[in-house]
Amino acid sequence: MKTYEHIIWDWNGTLLNDVDLCVAIVNNLSTGQKYHEVTDV
């Protein structure tokens, strides 16, 4: 039986298409913290 070290599960099927949403979420979570806003992906 083949074993795997890592499995990436793309829940919604748009791993590459939801980058803008993920950046917005990270920036929202970073508000008020000492992190720089993500501006370029």
Secondary structure, 3 states (H helix, E strand, C coil): CCCCCCCCCCCCCCCCCCHHHHHHHHHHHHCCCCCCCCCCC
